[in-house]
Amino acid sequence: MYRAPKWLVTLLMAGVLAGPVVISGCAEHTRVYDPYYHDYHDWDHNEVGYYQRWETETRREHREFDKRSAEEQKEYWDWRHKQN
């Protein structure tokens, strides 16, 4: 019967134990400040949904929010605050 070397078993166990930490670290939580309405928004999957809807409704090509001009960002925040 084959027995794996101790270093291999140790490496596999470290990977199994570190897996959840690595995976949960990928879920980044970002807060974005809205300078026009003086509030913060959690940029999570809900906000991404609003942002994608805004892009669709206003017929814009997809771009990351932080890459948009200040004018377009203001248009988004104006639209976003009307959604609540």
VENGIVEN-V694769 format. One record per residue. SS is DSSP state (hx for helix, st for strand, lp for the rest). PHI is phi in degrees with one decimal (NA if undefined). D_LAST is the distance of its C-alpha to the last C-alpha in Angstrom with 1 decimal. Layout:
[[SS & PHI & D_LAST] [SS & PHI & D_LAST]]
//
This chain:
[[lp & NA & 64.9] [lp & -81.7 & 62.7] [lp & -117.0 & 61.3] [lp & -72.2 & 58.6] [lp & -62.3 & 59.4] [hx & -59.3 & 57.8] [hx & -64.3 & 55.9] [hx & -70.1 & 54.2] [hx & -62.5 & 53.3] [hx & -61.7 & 51.9] [hx & -63.6 & 49.9] [hx & -64.2 & 48.4] [hx & -64.9 & 47.5] [hx & -63.4 & 45.9] [hx & -65.1 & 43.7] [hx & -64.2 & 42.8] [hx & -72.6 & 41.8] [hx & -83.8 & 40.0] [hx & -52.2 & 38.0] [hx & -60.7 & 35.0] [hx & -66.0 & 34.8] [hx & -65.7 & 34.8] [hx & -65.6 & 32.2] [hx & -69.4 & 29.7] [hx & -69.5 & 30.3] [lp & -77.6 & 28.9] [lp & -83.3 & 25.4] [lp & -79.2 & 24.3] [lp & -106.7 & 21.5] [st & -122.0 & 20.2] [st & -109.7 & 18.0] [st & -116.8 & 17.1] [st & -88.0 & 17.0] [st & -97.9 & 14.9] [lp & -71.1 & 17.7] [lp & -86.3 & 15.9] [lp & -110.8 & 13.3] [lp & 53.4 & 15.7] [st & -144.5 & 13.8] [st & -109.1 & 14.3] [st & -127.3 & 12.6] [st & -75.6 & 14.6] [st & -86.3 & 15.7] [lp & -117.3 & 16.3] [hx & -62.9 & 16.4] [hx & -67.6 & 12.6] [hx & -67.0 & 12.0] [hx & -60.5 & 15.1] [hx & -62.2 & 13.7] [hx & -61.5 & 10.8] [hx & -62.3 & 13.7] [hx & -65.9 & 16.1] [hx & -63.9 & 14.0] [hx & -61.1 & 13.6] [hx & -60.1 & 17.4] [hx & -68.4 & 18.2] [hx & -63.8 & 16.4] [lp & -98.0 & 18.0] [lp & 54.4 & 21.2] [lp & -104.8 & 21.7] [lp & -73.1 & 24.0] [lp & -69.4 & 22.8] [lp & -145.2 & 23.4] [lp & -61.5 & 22.4] [hx & -56.9 & 19.7] [hx & -70.8 & 22.2] [hx & -92.1 & 24.7] [lp & -80.4 & 22.7] [lp & -68.7 & 23.7] [hx & -59.7 & 22.0] [hx & -64.7 & 21.2] [hx & -67.5 & 19.4] [hx & -62.8 & 17.5] [hx & -64.2 & 16.4] [hx & -59.2 & 15.4] [hx & -63.9 & 13.3] [hx & -64.1 & 11.5] [hx & -60.7 & 11.1] [hx & -62.5 & 9.7] [hx & -61.9 & 7.4] [hx & -71.8 & 5.9] [hx & -79.9 & 5.7] [lp & -81.0 & 3.8] [lp & -81.5 & 0.0]]
//
